[in-house]
Amino acid sequence: MNSEWRESETTTHQDHVIAHVIDATALAYFIFDETLHLLLDIGFIWSIYLDGQMVLLPHGVAVSELEMQYQTRAEIAGEVESVLSGSVDDLKLVTSIEITIASVGFYENGERWRMVLSDDESEIVIEASIAERTLQVRL
């Protein structure tokens, strides 16, 4: 890990959410309105906001709360259902991934933060910049 990043403490709420996602498998993700949404095999979506705050909601509730056009929301809901049923063909709005979350590291560098989700074989790196209003996922 680059030395410019330092380990950051998480809030009690973040710790609570992270405790629920350990050992879950992230199956897919999409980014909308400065928020990363990770679909988990436990039927929940873990939403991580640009400022690092997070929430864990049942996938139907999480998708229904998205403030977007009805048609787009319906397409995302359909793709989420497809991924949960094991079909990852023809995804347009949702990106298929697969990682069992064994650990979560949280790091910061000024107004930027990085979250690393990892298992024994791979990792997903989520980086955000509040100043630049960017959120990225690296597999």
DOVEX-6481 format. One record per residue: x, y, z of N, C-alpha, C, O in turn. Coordinates in steps of 0.1 Angstrom, whole numbers. Layout:
N
ATOM  n.c1  n.c2  n.c3 ca.c1 ca.c2 ca.c3  c.c1  c.c2  c.c3  o.c1  o.c2  o.c3
ATOM     X     Y     Z     X     Y     Z     X     Y     Z     X     Y     Z
...
//
This chain:
139
ATOM  n.c1  n.c2  n.c3 ca.c1 ca.c2 ca.c3  c.c1  c.c2  c.c3  o.c1  o.c2  o.c3
ATOM     8   -12     0     0     0     0     9    12     0    19    13     7
ATOM     5    22    -8    13    34    -9    14    41     5     4    42    12
ATOM    26    46     8    28    52    21    20    64    24    19    68    35
ATOM    15    71    13     7    83    15    -6    80    22   -12    89    27
ATOM   -11    68    21   -23    64    27   -21    60    41   -12    52    44
ATOM   -29    65    50   -28    60    64   -41    53    69   -52    57    64
ATOM   -39    44    77   -51    37    82   -60    46    89   -55    55    97
ATOM   -73    45    87   -83    54    93   -92    47   102   -96    35    99
ATOM   -96    53   113  -106    47   121  -120    49   115  -122    58   108
ATOM  -128    39   117  -142    39   112  -151    43   124  -148    41   136
ATOM  -163    48   120  -172    52   131  -179    39   136  -178    28   130
ATOM  -186    41   147  -194    29   153  -204    24   142  -205    12   141
ATOM  -210    33   135  -220    29   125  -213    21   114  -218    10   110
ATOM  -202    26   109  -194    19    99  -190     5   103  -191    -5    96
ATOM  -185     5   116  -181    -8   122  -193   -18   122  -191   -30   119
ATOM  -205   -13   125  -216   -22   126  -220   -27   112  -223   -39   110
ATOM  -220   -18   102  -223   -23    88  -212   -33    83  -216   -43    78
ATOM  -200   -29    86  -189   -38    81  -190   -52    88  -188   -62    81
ATOM  -194   -53   100  -195   -65   107  -206   -74   100  -205   -86   100
ATOM  -216   -68    95  -227   -75    88  -222   -81    74  -228   -91    69
ATOM  -213   -74    68  -209   -78    54  -197   -88    54  -194   -94    44
ATOM  -190   -89    65  -179   -99    66  -185  -113    63  -195  -117    69
ATOM  -178  -120    54  -182  -134    50  -193  -134    39  -196  -144    34
ATOM  -199  -122    36  -208  -121    25  -200  -120    12  -188  -116    12
ATOM  -206  -124     1  -200  -123   -12  -206  -112   -20  -218  -111   -22
ATOM  -197  -103   -25  -202   -92   -33  -203   -98   -47  -194  -103   -53
ATOM  -215   -97   -53  -218  -103   -66  -218   -93   -78  -216   -97   -89
ATOM  -220   -80   -75  -221   -70   -85  -221   -56   -79  -222   -55   -66
ATOM  -219   -46   -87  -219   -33   -82  -224   -23   -93  -223   -26  -105
ATOM  -229   -12   -89  -231    -1   -98  -229    12   -90  -231    13   -78
ATOM  -226    23   -97  -224    36   -91  -235    45   -96  -237    46  -108
ATOM  -241    52   -87  -251    62   -91  -251    73   -81  -251    71   -69
ATOM  -252    85   -86  -253    97   -78  -243    97   -66  -246    99   -54
ATOM  -230    96   -70  -219    96   -60  -220    86   -49  -215    88   -38
ATOM  -226    74   -52  -227    64   -43  -224    50   -50  -229    48   -61
ATOM  -216    42   -43  -213    29   -48  -223    19   -41  -225    20   -29
ATOM  -230    11   -49  -239     1   -44  -234   -13   -47  -232   -17   -59
ATOM  -231   -21   -37  -226   -34   -38  -237   -44   -35  -243   -44   -24
ATOM  -240   -53   -45  -250   -63   -43  -244   -75   -36  -234   -80   -41
ATOM  -249   -79   -25  -243   -90   -17  -252  -103   -19  -264  -102   -21
ATOM  -246  -114   -17  -253  -127   -18  -263  -129    -7  -271  -138    -8
ATOM  -263  -121     3  -273  -122    14  -286  -115    11  -294  -113    20
ATOM  -287  -109    -1  -299  -102    -5  -299   -88    -2  -310   -81    -2
ATOM  -288   -82     2  -287   -68     6  -278   -61    -3  -270   -66   -10
ATOM  -280   -48    -4  -271   -39   -11  -265   -30     0  -271   -24     8
ATOM  -251   -30    -1  -243   -22     7  -240    -9     0  -232    -9   -10
ATOM  -245     2     4  -243    15    -3  -233    23     5  -233    25    17
ATOM  -223    27    -3  -211    35     3  -211    48    -4  -209    49   -16
ATOM  -213    59     4  -214    72    -1  -201    79    -3  -191    74     2
ATOM  -201    90   -11  -188    97   -14  -181   101    -2  -168   101    -2
ATOM  -188   104     9  -181   108    22  -177    96    30  -172    98    41
ATOM  -179    84    26  -175    72    33  -185    66    42  -184    56    48
ATOM  -197    74    44  -208    68    52  -214    57    44  -212    55    32
ATOM  -221    48    51  -226    36    44  -239    32    51  -242    35    62
ATOM  -247    24    43  -259    18    48  -261     4    41  -256     2    30
ATOM  -268    -4    48  -270   -18    43  -285   -20    43  -292   -19    54
ATOM  -291   -22    31  -306   -24    30  -309   -36    22  -301   -40    13
ATOM  -321   -42    24  -325   -53    15  -325   -47     1  -328   -36    -2
ATOM  -321   -56    -9  -319   -51   -23  -332   -44   -28  -330   -34   -35
ATOM  -344   -49   -26  -356   -43   -31  -358   -29   -26  -362   -20   -33
ATOM  -355   -27   -13  -357   -14    -7  -346    -4   -12  -349     7   -16
ATOM  -334    -9   -13  -323     0   -18  -325     5   -32  -323    16   -35
ATOM  -330    -4   -41  -332    -1   -55  -345     9   -55  -344    18   -63
ATOM  -355     6   -48  -367    14   -48  -364    28   -43  -372    38   -47
ATOM  -354    30   -35  -351    44   -30  -342    52   -39  -339    64   -36
ATOM  -337    46   -50  -329    53   -59  -337    64   -66  -348    62   -71
ATOM  -332    76   -66  -339    88   -72  -334    89   -87  -325    96   -90
ATOM  -341    81   -95  -338    81  -110  -351    78  -117  -361    75  -111
ATOM  -350    79  -130  -362    76  -138  -367    62  -136  -359    53  -133
ATOM  -380    60  -136  -386    47  -133  -380    36  -142  -377    25  -137
ATOM  -379    39  -155  -374    29  -164  -360    24  -160  -357    12  -160
ATOM  -351    33  -157  -338    29  -153  -338    22  -140  -331    12  -139
ATOM  -346    26  -130  -347    19  -118  -352     5  -120  -347    -5  -114
ATOM  -362     3  -129  -367   -10  -132  -357   -19  -139  -356   -31  -136
ATOM  -348   -13  -147  -338   -21  -154  -327   -25  -143  -323   -37  -144
ATOM  -324   -17  -134  -314   -21  -124  -320   -32  -115  -313   -41  -112
ATOM  -333   -30  -111  -340   -41  -103  -339   -54  -111  -337   -64  -104
ATOM  -342   -54  -124  -342   -66  -131  -328   -72  -132  -326   -85  -131
ATOM  -318   -64  -134  -304   -69  -134  -300   -74  -120  -293   -84  -120
ATOM  -304   -68  -110  -301   -73   -96  -307   -87   -94  -300   -96   -89
ATOM  -319   -88   -98  -326  -101   -97  -319  -112  -106  -317  -123  -101
ATOM  -314  -108  -117  -307  -117  -126  -294  -122  -119  -291  -134  -119
ATOM  -287  -113  -114  -274  -116  -107  -277  -125   -95  -270  -135   -93
ATOM  -287  -122   -87  -290  -130   -76  -295  -145   -80  -293  -154   -72
ATOM  -300  -146   -92  -304  -159   -97  -293  -166  -104  -295  -177  -109
ATOM  -282  -160  -105  -270  -166  -111  -268  -163  -126  -258  -168  -132
ATOM  -275  -154  -131  -274  -150  -145  -267  -137  -146  -272  -127  -142
ATOM  -255  -137  -152  -248  -124  -154  -246  -120  -169  -238  -112  -172
ATOM  -254  -127  -177  -254  -123  -191  -262  -111  -194  -272  -108  -187
ATOM  -258  -103  -203  -265   -91  -208  -267   -80  -197  -277   -73  -197
ATOM  -258   -79  -188  -259   -68  -178  -254   -55  -185  -244   -55  -192
ATOM  -261   -44  -183  -258   -32  -189  -255   -21  -179  -246   -13  -181
ATOM  -262   -21  -168  -261   -11  -158  -254   -15  -145  -249    -7  -137
ATOM  -253   -28  -143  -247   -35  -132  -235   -42  -136  -235   -49  -147
ATOM  -224   -42  -129  -211   -49  -132  -210   -61  -123  -210   -60  -111
ATOM  -208   -72  -129  -207   -85  -122  -193   -86  -116  -183   -83  -123
ATOM  -192   -90  -103  -179   -93   -97  -182  -105   -88  -193  -109   -86
ATOM  -171  -109   -81  -173  -120   -71  -161  -120   -62  -150  -123   -66
ATOM  -164  -116   -50  -154  -116   -39  -161  -118   -26  -170  -111   -22
ATOM  -156  -128   -18  -161  -130    -5  -154  -121     4  -141  -121     5
ATOM  -161  -112    11  -155  -102    19  -149  -108    32  -157  -110    42
ATOM  -136  -110    33  -130  -115    45  -125  -104    54  -125  -105    66
ATOM  -121   -93    48  -116   -81    56  -119   -68    48  -121   -68    36
ATOM  -120   -58    56  -123   -44    51  -113   -35    58  -112   -34    70
ATOM  -105   -28    49   -95   -18    54  -100    -4    50  -105    -3    39
ATOM   -98     5    58  -103    19    55   -91    28    57   -84    28    68
ATOM   -87    36    47   -75    44    47   -79    59    42   -89    61    36
ATOM   -71    68    46   -73    82    41   -60    89    38   -50    85    42
ATOM   -62    99    30   -51   108    25   -58   121    22   -62   124    11
ATOM   -58   130    32   -64   143    30   -79   142    28   -86   136    37
ATOM   -84   147    17   -98   146    14  -102   134     6  -113   132     1
ATOM   -92   125     5   -95   112    -2   -95   101     8   -89   101    18
ATOM  -103    90     4  -103    78    12  -103    66     3  -107    67    -8
ATOM   -99    55     9   -98    43     2  -103    32    11  -100    31    23
ATOM  -111    23     5  -116    11    12  -111    -1     4  -113    -2    -8
ATOM  -105   -11    11  -100   -23     5  -108   -35    10  -108   -38    22
ATOM  -116   -41     1  -123   -53     5  -115   -65     0  -111   -65   -12
ATOM  -112   -75     8  -103   -85     3  -107   -99     9  -114  -100    19
ATOM  -103  -109     1  -104  -123     6   -90  -129     4   -80  -121     2
ATOM   -88  -142     4   -75  -148     3   -69  -147   -11   -57  -148   -12
ATOM   -77  -144   -21   -72  -145   -35   -73  -131   -42   -65  -129   -52
ATOM   -82  -122   -38   -83  -110   -45   -88   -98   -36   -90  -100   -24
ATOM   -89   -87   -43   -93   -75   -35  -100   -65   -45   -98   -65   -57
ATOM  -109   -57   -39  -116   -47   -46  -111   -34   -38  -112   -33   -26
ATOM  -107   -24   -46  -103   -11   -40  -113    -1   -45  -115     1   -56
ATOM  -118     6   -35  -128    17   -37  -120    30   -33  -116    31   -21
ATOM  -120    39   -42  -113    52   -38  -123    63   -41  -130    63   -51
ATOM  -123    73   -33  -131    85   -34  -124    97   -31  -115    98   -23
ATOM  -127   108   -38  -122   121   -35  -134   131   -33  -142   133   -42
ATOM  -135   136   -21  -146   145   -18  -144   158   -26  -154   163   -31
ATOM  -132   163   -26  -129   175   -33  -132   174   -48  -137   184   -54
ATOM  -128   163   -54  -130   161   -69  -144   155   -72  -148   154   -84
ATOM  -151   150   -62  -164   144   -63  -163   132   -72  -172   130   -81
ATOM  -153   123   -70  -152   111   -77  -152    99   -68  -148    99   -57
ATOM  -157    88   -74  -158    75   -68  -154    64   -78  -160    64   -89
ATOM  -144    56   -75  -139    46   -84  -138    33   -78  -136    32   -66
ATOM  -139    22   -86  -138     9   -82  -127     2   -90  -128     3  -103
ATOM  -117    -4   -84  -107   -11   -91  -107   -26   -86  -107   -29   -74
ATOM  -108   -34   -96  -108   -49   -93   -95   -55   -94   -93   -67   -92
//
